[in-house]
Amino acid sequence: MEARVTAELKAMFQRAADLKGLTLTDYVINSLVDSSQQVIREHEVLTWSGRNKDVFLEALLNPPPASPKLVAALARYKESIENGHPTKSTTGHRKARSKS
């Protein structure tokens, strides 16, 4: 990797590297690694504050009851696992099942 910088910037980078006891190359690489990790972390980690945090935590701590459709789907899934036949498609499974 190459970068063109002004003499002033290079002198500043070299001074910082010297103060840390690093070569200029090591200083630049360490700085890029630190900066890159921070940017990635900022984009991958959700940060909640205020009302958003309160609503999210409330939903985790006190989730709404499962709907009848969800309860039925879970029962079908558990039954298929117990019978050694995991369902491949909930929709296909429902259509193939008779209602007798």
Helices and strands as residue ranges (DSSP letters): H 7-20, H 24-44, H 50-61, H 68-82, H 90-96
